[in-house]
Amino acid sequence: MGRLKILVIFGLMGVGKTTLAQALGEAMGLPVVHSDAVRKSLAGLTPTTPTPAEFGKGIYDEDFSRRTYEEMRRQAAAHLAAGRSVILDGSYKREAERELLRQLAKEYGAAAVFLYCACHLEVVRQRLGIRAHDPQSISDGREEILEAQAKDFDPVDPSAPDFWGVNTSRELPEVMEKVKFLIARIDT
């Protein structure tokens, strides 16, 4: 796989981040750190324990989110220190969190790659509806808080050299083909 990488799969809830992260992790043999699993572990919960809360409250408030992303950086650093690239799956709605990952990558001589997932709103709503009835889902994202998350999301810079937009409305094999192509370009 060439150069060490932190592959950050980020975006709004319901856009397919976790599905892409899991598939990419399996295809590339990379560990995946999921924000939902880390958050619930820090709260002493199992990953599939539903914890619906108002937007920005409970384990989703700014302080708990900061702790969640700190732990994800710690885990990413451990993987990089062991010579392994890593995939991070989370909203990463704060530019400051994204910048901390750029700094971490630099410390380890790794590439930071930000894959911003986005898809049609109808697809997001459909996915959130399916997720609401899936007892194995680790996410608490739901349609009634989607708009609040979108308003609270720091802007992304699509012209940044480490940023790629990924249309996750398409079928997973098509999305995977594009993402693998983009990642392969880093090593050339």
C-alpha positions as CSV (number, residue, x, y, z in Angstrom):
1,M,0.0,0.0,0.0
2,G,3.0,2.3,-0.1
3,R,3.1,5.3,2.1
4,L,1.4,5.3,5.5
5,K,-2.0,6.9,5.4
6,I,-4.8,8.2,7.6
7,L,-7.9,7.8,5.5
8,V,-10.6,10.0,7.0
9,I,-14.1,9.0,5.8
10,F,-16.3,11.9,6.9
11,G,-19.5,13.8,6.3
12,L,-23.1,14.0,7.5
13,M,-25.0,11.2,9.1
14,G,-26.6,8.6,6.7
15,V,-24.3,9.3,3.8
16,G,-22.7,5.8,3.9
17,K,-19.5,6.6,5.8
18,T,-19.5,3.4,7.9
19,T,-20.4,1.2,5.0
20,L,-17.6,2.6,2.9
21,A,-15.1,2.5,5.8
22,Q,-15.9,-1.2,6.5
23,A,-15.7,-2.2,2.9
24,L,-12.5,-0.3,2.3
25,G,-11.0,-1.7,5.5
26,E,-11.8,-5.2,4.4
27,A,-10.6,-4.7,0.8
28,M,-7.3,-3.0,1.9
29,G,-6.7,-5.0,5.0
30,L,-6.7,-1.9,7.2
31,P,-8.0,-1.3,10.7
32,V,-11.1,0.9,11.0
33,V,-11.8,3.2,13.9
34,H,-15.5,4.1,14.1
35,S,-16.5,7.2,16.0
36,D,-19.8,5.7,17.1
37,A,-18.1,2.7,18.6
38,V,-15.4,4.8,20.3
39,R,-18.0,7.2,21.7
40,K,-20.2,4.4,23.2
41,S,-17.1,2.7,24.6
42,L,-16.1,5.9,26.3
43,A,-19.6,6.1,27.8
44,G,-19.4,2.5,29.0
45,L,-22.0,1.2,26.5
46,T,-21.9,-1.5,23.9
47,P,-21.7,-0.3,20.3
48,T,-25.3,-1.3,19.5
49,T,-26.8,0.3,22.6
50,P,-29.3,2.9,21.3
51,T,-28.6,6.3,22.9
52,P,-30.9,8.8,21.1
53,A,-30.4,12.3,22.3
54,E,-31.3,15.8,21.2
55,F,-28.7,17.2,18.8
56,G,-25.6,18.2,20.7
57,K,-26.7,16.7,24.0
58,G,-25.6,13.8,26.2
59,I,-22.8,11.7,24.7
60,Y,-23.1,14.0,21.6
61,D,-22.2,17.3,23.3
62,E,-19.1,19.2,22.4
63,D,-17.0,17.9,25.4
64,F,-17.9,14.3,24.8
65,S,-17.3,14.7,21.1
66,R,-13.9,16.2,21.8
67,R,-13.0,13.2,24.0
68,T,-14.2,10.8,21.3
69,Y,-12.1,12.4,18.6
70,E,-9.1,12.6,20.9
71,E,-9.4,8.8,21.5
72,M,-9.7,8.2,17.8
73,R,-6.4,10.2,17.2
74,R,-4.8,8.2,20.0
75,Q,-5.8,4.9,18.3
76,A,-4.7,6.3,14.9
77,A,-1.3,7.2,16.3
78,A,-0.9,3.7,17.7
79,H,-1.6,2.2,14.3
80,L,0.8,4.6,12.6
81,A,3.5,3.9,15.2
82,A,3.1,0.2,14.4
83,G,3.6,0.9,10.7
84,R,0.0,0.5,9.7
85,S,-2.3,2.8,7.8
86,V,-5.7,3.4,9.4
87,I,-9.2,4.4,8.4
88,L,-11.1,6.8,10.6
89,D,-14.9,6.9,10.2
90,G,-16.7,9.8,11.7
91,S,-18.5,13.1,10.9
92,Y,-15.4,15.2,11.6
93,K,-17.6,18.2,11.4
94,R,-15.0,20.5,13.0
95,E,-12.2,21.8,10.8
96,A,-10.0,21.9,14.0
97,E,-10.4,18.1,14.3
98,R,-9.5,17.6,10.6
99,E,-6.4,19.9,11.1
100,L,-5.3,17.8,14.1
101,L,-5.3,14.7,11.9
102,R,-3.2,16.5,9.3
103,Q,-0.7,17.3,12.1
104,L,-0.8,13.7,13.3
105,A,-0.1,12.4,9.8
106,K,2.8,14.8,9.4
107,E,4.3,13.6,12.7
108,Y,4.4,10.0,11.3
109,G,5.4,11.0,7.7
110,A,2.0,9.7,6.6
111,A,-0.5,11.1,4.2
112,A,-3.8,12.5,5.5
113,V,-6.6,11.8,3.0
114,F,-10.1,13.2,3.6
115,L,-12.9,11.5,1.7
116,Y,-16.0,13.7,2.1
117,C,-19.0,11.5,1.6
118,A,-22.2,13.1,0.3
119,C,-25.3,11.9,-1.4
120,H,-28.9,12.9,-2.3
121,L,-31.1,13.8,0.6
122,E,-33.7,11.2,-0.4
123,V,-31.0,8.5,-0.2
124,V,-29.9,9.8,3.3
125,R,-33.5,9.7,4.5
126,Q,-34.0,6.2,3.2
127,R,-30.8,5.0,4.9
128,L,-31.7,6.7,8.2
129,G,-35.1,5.0,8.1
130,I,-33.6,1.6,7.5
131,R,-31.0,2.2,10.2
132,A,-33.7,3.1,12.8
133,H,-35.0,-0.5,12.6
134,D,-31.6,-2.2,12.5
135,P,-30.7,-3.7,16.0
136,Q,-27.1,-4.1,14.8
137,S,-26.6,-0.4,14.0
138,I,-24.1,1.5,16.1
139,S,-25.2,4.9,14.9
140,D,-27.8,7.1,16.6
141,G,-28.1,9.4,13.6
142,R,-31.8,10.0,12.7
143,E,-33.6,12.2,10.3
144,E,-35.0,14.7,12.9
145,I,-31.4,15.8,13.8
146,L,-30.0,15.8,10.2
147,E,-30.7,19.4,9.5
148,A,-29.2,20.5,12.8
149,Q,-26.0,18.6,12.0
150,A,-25.8,20.1,8.5
151,K,-26.1,23.6,10.0
152,D,-23.4,22.8,12.6
153,F,-20.9,21.4,10.1
154,D,-17.8,23.5,9.5
155,P,-17.3,24.2,5.8
156,V,-15.0,21.9,3.8
157,D,-12.5,23.2,1.3
158,P,-12.9,21.1,-1.9
159,S,-9.8,22.7,-3.4
160,A,-7.5,21.3,-0.6
161,P,-5.0,18.9,-1.9
162,D,-5.9,16.2,0.7
163,F,-9.6,16.4,0.1
164,W,-11.8,14.3,-2.3
165,G,-15.5,14.4,-2.6
166,V,-17.2,11.0,-2.9
167,N,-20.7,10.6,-4.2
168,T,-22.1,7.8,-2.1
169,S,-25.5,7.8,-3.8
170,R,-24.0,5.2,-6.2
171,E,-23.7,1.5,-5.6
172,L,-20.9,0.5,-3.2
173,P,-18.8,-1.4,-5.8
174,E,-18.7,1.8,-8.0
175,V,-17.9,4.0,-5.0
176,M,-15.1,1.5,-4.0
177,E,-13.6,1.5,-7.5
178,K,-13.3,5.3,-7.4
179,V,-11.9,5.5,-3.9
180,K,-9.3,2.8,-4.5
181,F,-8.2,4.7,-7.7
182,L,-7.9,7.9,-5.7
183,I,-5.9,6.2,-2.9
184,A,-3.6,4.5,-5.4
185,R,-2.7,8.0,-6.8
186,I,-1.1,8.9,-3.5
187,D,1.5,6.2,-4.0
188,T,2.5,7.2,-7.5
